[in-house]
Amino acid sequence: MRKKYLITIIMVVAVLLITACGNADLNLDDESLLTGRVAIDGSGTVYPLMARIAEEYMLNEQPKVSVEVSRAGTSAGFQKFIMRGGTDLNNASRHIRNEELQGAEVAGFEPKELKIALDGLAFVIHPDNDWATELTQEQIVKIFQADGGISNWSDIDPSFPNEKIKTYGPNENHGTYEFFYEEILNETDLVTDIDLQQEYSTLVTLVREDINAIGFFGFGYYVNNQDQLGIVQVDFGNGPVEPTYDNIKEDGEYGPFTRPIFTYLNLNNAREKEQVLDFSLFLMEHVNEFADIAGFAPVPEDEIQMELAFLSGLN
């Protein structure tokens, strides 16, 4: 029920924005304008970027198309994507899994992976925490590992408070959780008392209210809440590195904690629904313009052009 309300709110807000602020050069009576619906779900990490681009598309490109963006989480979104009659695109903060590809095959379509931005995994702390502003990669891993041997801050450094560390993160519905578990922890067990949440806004609140908290999520959520949070600079072996737009690159200083984020396109729908393909082209043409606004680093331009050439070939 909550998700239905979310979609309804998005649609109402979009209509109001288009009515009040839409491009004056667009004539709604123009018969060449597209109509219809584009349904998108998936990653909460990707949501702010995709929602911003969808808004721009409806305001200034195709005001008669309704682009609905929800955020069930990467895995939950894939379940909606691979069903017959499912969503047109699924946002993901990880690669699609083999079983999800098989589900798409059963549903009779081929998904197309589109890399839309680069995201740094940020480790956030209470703004008054002045002792854990710099940690090594190994220390961070051990904090979150069940057998890491770290329970209190003083287990890291005797000069740190002898207080229990409270760990937070997104739950299993999110690709961010899966990336952290698989790539950072190498699929070792997490501490049993970690507090995992569905909503990123809840995580922000929990960390900012707990002096002993440390949590993780995408860099974009930190950027949008940096007045409420502190951030950990991570030492990967060459000194502490704070995630920034400049170093969030797969081969950059923050590379070990950098990941690509994606949207997956139902190619059948792109071929059969003109508005789905048109929005996908608009997305790839403009995504780098909006990446930093949503807290992401841009994809290299040559990769963008390669995807645009592929999508253009679907016409």
N, C-alpha and C positions, 0 to 999 in steps of 0.2 A: 504493500500500500504506500509506504514512504517513497519508493522509487517512482510510482505513478504520480504522486504529488510533485516530485522533483521535475519530472518531464513536463508536467502541466505548467509549473512555475516558469521553467525555461521558455516554453512556447509563448506564454503570456508576456514575459519580459521582452522577448524578441519582437513580438508584434508591436508593443508599445515603443520600443526603441526605433523600429523601422518607421512607424508613423510619425514620431516626434523629430527624429534626427536623420532620417534616410537621405540618401543622395538626391538632391533636387533635380538632377539631370535624368533620373530614372523615371520613366513614364510607366505607371503600373498598368496602363491599358495597352502597352506595347505587346503585341502578340508573339514577338520573338523571345520574350522572357520565359524562362523555364518555370515549371511548377512541380509540385510533388514534395516528397519527404526524403530526408537522408537520416538514417538511424545509426547512432554511434554509441558504443558503451565501452567499458573496460577500465583501464588503469586510472587510479586516482592521481597518480603522479603526473600523467600526461594530460589529465583533465583541464587544468588552467590554460594550457597552451591551445588545446583543441577548441575549447569553448571560446577563447578570444578570436581565433581564426573563423570559427563558425559565425560569430557575431559580425565580424567584418564582411564576410561573404553575404550574409542576409541584408546587411545595411547598404552595401555599396556595389554588389555584384548581381545577386539574384534575390530580390526582396519577396518574390512569390514562392520561393523554396523554403521549407521548414527544416532546418538542421537541428536535430535533437541530440544533445550530448549528455550522457549520464556517466556514472563512475562506480560501477559495481565492484571494481577491482579486475586485475588482468585475468585471473583464472575464471572467475565468475562470468566475466565478459565473454571469454572464449566459449563458454557453454551456450551463451545466447547467440554467438556468432555462427557456430557450426551446426545449429539446428536448421531444419528446413524452414524457410521464411524468416530467418533470423536477421540480425542487424547487418547493415551494409559495411560497416568498418568496426574493427575492434582495436582500441588503444592498448598497448602492452609495454611494460617495462622489463620484458624479457623476450627471448625468442619463443616462437610457437613450438609446442612439444609434438613428438611423433604421434601420440594418441589423439591430439587435437587435429593434426593433419589428416589422420585417418577418419576422424569424425566429419571433417569437411568433405572428404572423398565420398563417404556414405551419403552425405547430404547432396552430393552431386555438383560440387563447385571446387575451384582452385583458389586458395588464398594467395594474395600478393603482399609480400613484406615491403613496407616503405619505412626506411629510417628517416625520422623527422627531426631529431635533436640528440644532443649528448647531455647526460646528466651525471653530476657528481653525487655520490652517497655521502651525505653530511651527518656528522655526529654532533649532537647538540646537548648543551648542558644549561643549568640554571644560570641566569645572568650574573648572580653574585658568587658563582663558583670561580674562584681565582687560583685554584691549585691544579685543575685538570685541563687547562687551556692548551697544553701540549702533551700528546701521548704518542707512543710508537704504534705502528701497525700491530705488532705482536701484543702489546698491552691491551689494545682495543679488542682484539680477537679473544684474549683470555678473559676479559671482563664478561663477555657474552657466552663463553663456552661453559658447559656444565662441569667439565673437569679442568677448567682453566686455573683453578687454585686461587682465584681472586674473589673475595666476598666483600671486604671493606676497602675503602680508599687507601688506608694505610698498608694494605697488602701490596700496593703498587710502589709506594714510597712512604717510609716511616714518618716523613714530615707532613703527609696528607692526613686529614681527619680520620680518626678511628670510628668511622660511621659506615653503615651498610650501604652499598651501592644499589640504587633502584634502576633497573633497566626497562626500557620501553621501545616499542617498535610497531610497525604495521602487522596485521595478522596474515594468515596463510592465503587469504583471497588476493593478496597483492603481489605483483611481480617483484616489488622492492624486497619483500620478505624472502622470496625465492632466490633472488640475486644474492642477498646477504647470506642466506643459509648455504647456498651451493657454491658461490664463488669466493666469499670472504671466510666463511667458517669451514669450507670444504666438507659440508654435510655432516659435521659433528653436532652433537646435541647442544641445544641452547640451555642456559640456566633455567631451572624449572619454575622460578618465580618471576620470569619476565612478563611484563604487562603488555599484551598485544592487542591492538585496537583496529577497528575497521576505518574510523574517520581520522584523517590527519589533523584536523582541527582539535580533536580530543587529545592527541599526542602533544600538540603544542601546549595546551592548557596543563596537562599533567607534568610536563618537564618544567614549565615556567613556575609551577607552584611547589616544586620539590627540589630543595637545595642539593640533595644527593642523587639527583636524576642524571642519567645519560640515555639518550635515545637516538634513533637513526631514521632518516627518510631522505627524499630527494632534495637536492640543493635549492630548488625553487621554493619549497615550503619554508626553508630557512630564510631565504631572501625576503619573502613576503611577511616574515614574522621576526626579523632580526632585531627589532626594537624590544622584543620580549624574551629573546634567547641569547645564549652564548654559543660559540662554536669551537670545536676542538681542531687545532692544527695537528696534522698527522705527519709523523716522521717515518718515511718509508726507507730510511737508511742514509739520506743525505741532508738531514735537517728538517725542521717542522715546515709543513706546507698547508696553508689555508686554501680551501677550494675557492676559485674565482673563475670568471668566464674565460680568462686567458689560459688557465692551466687545466681546465676540465677538457681534456683531450685523451683519446685512447692511447696516444704515445706521449702524453704530457707529464708534468711533474706530479699531477694528481691521478695519473693513469691507473694505478692499481684499484682505485675506488671510483673509476669512471665507467659508465656503461652507455650504450646507445639505447634510445627509446624509439618505439615503433608505432605505426598503425598498420593493421592488416586489412586489406581490401578484398571483398568478395568480387572476383573477376566476372562472374556471371551477371551480378547486379550492375557492375560498371558497364558491361556491354548492353544490357537490356534497359537500364534506367539512365537517361541522359543526364539527369541532375546529379546522380551519384558520380559519374565520371567527371562531370564539370567541376563538382566540388573537390574531387581528388586532385585534379589539375591545379585548381586555385590554391589548394593546400600546399602542394609542392612548389608552386611558383612563389609563394609568399611566406613559407614557414620560417625561413631565416630572418625575415624582417621582425618577427614576433618572438623569436626564441628567447632573447635576453629579457624581454618584458616579463616572461613567465618563469625566468630563473634558469634557463638552459643555455648551453653553448651551441653554436650553429654546426650543421653538417657541412663538410667540404663541398664547395660549389660543383665540382666535377661529378660528385655522387648525385647531387640534386638534378643536374642536367641529364644524367643517365636515366633516372626514374621518370623525368618528364618526357623523354624520348619514348620510353616504353608505354607510358599512359597515352601519349598522343597517337601511338600506333593502334590503340583500341578503337579509335573512331571509325 
